[in-house]
Amino acid sequence: RDTEASRAGVRGEDADPTVGLDGHALRTLDTAVLAAKDGHADTSIRYFESAQVDFGENGALLLVALAQLDALILLPDEPRIADWEQPARERFETLRAKPLLERLDEAVAARVTA
């Protein structure tokens, strides 16, 4: 994830009314990404969890899985999110999203060696 794009998202500059979300979940996800990049794992995890709830409540299950993938990539040393791999994998397999499955495999491999 691009840091400047995340900052713009937090400021609401990239709001897309066609997404069907109020923008809150997207800003929450961007905040989680920025917190992870700034080394604030606890804060990041709270925002990732909140984004997943918001996406799920809006039926955006792919976005839930993408948030899980982002967390697994950005927080490779964090054991509290290890169980996010399986639901993300199941969603990507259902969608036959091979590139996302490959990124997930890379993230999991990095977690093992981190």
N, C-alpha and C positions, 0 to 999 in steps of 0.2 A: 504494500500500500504506500502510495506517495504521501509524504508528510504534509506538503503544502495543500494537497487535495483534502486531506483530513482536517487541516486547520480551516479551510474554506467551508467544509461541511459543518464543523462545529459552529461557525459563525452563521450558518444558514444560507450561504451564498450559492450553494449548488442544489437548493431545494427544487424538486421536480414534482409538481402537483399531479402528474399523470401516474406516479408510482402507486397511489392509493393509500399511502401512509401519511400521517400528519407531519412527517419529517423528524419527529422526536426520536424514533428508533434509529434513523440514519445518523442523526447527530450524536446519539448515545454510542453508536458503534464507532464513529470517528473519534469520540472522546476516549473510548477504550483503547483504540489504536495508538493515539497520542500518549496516553498514560503508559502503555507498554513500552513505547519507544523512549520515553523519558525515564524508564526504570522503576515505575510505580506499579508493581505487580498487583498489590492488594486493590488499589483503585481500579486498575485495568480490569481485573476479574469481575469486580462489582458491576462495572459498566458493560462488559461482555455479557454477563448474566442478564442484566436488565434489557439489553438489546435483544437477546434471544427470546425473552418473555414477550416483549413488544412485537417482534416479528411473528412469533407463534400465534399471538392473539389476533393478528391481522391475517393469518393464514399464509404468511410468506415463509414457508418451510425451507425453501432453498436458501433464503437469506439467513435463517437460523443456522443452517449447515455452513454457510460461508463465514458467518461470525465465529463459529467453532473452529473452522480452518484457520482463520486469521489469528485467533488466540493460540492455537497449537504452533503456528509458525513464529509468532512474536514472543511467546513465553515458553521457550523450549525446556527450561529448567523447572517449570512450575508443576508439581505433582497434583495440585488440586483440580487441574483441568484434564488430566489423563483420560478420564471417562468420557470426554467429549468426542473422542476419535470415533467410537462405534456408531453413534447416531449420525454423525456427518458421513461416515462411510456408507451406511445404509441408504441415506438420501441420495448420495452421488451414484451409488450402484443402481438404484431405482430409476434414476434419470439417464443412466448409461453415460455419465459425464466423465469420460476417460481422462481428460486433462486435469479435472479436479481431483480424481482419484490418484493420479500421479503426484500432484502437489501434496495431497494428504500423506501418501507414502513417504515422500521426501521429508515432510514435517515430522512424521513419526520416527523415521530413521535418525533425524537430527536430534530428536528428544532422547533416543537411546544412547547416542554418543555424547550428549551434552553433560 
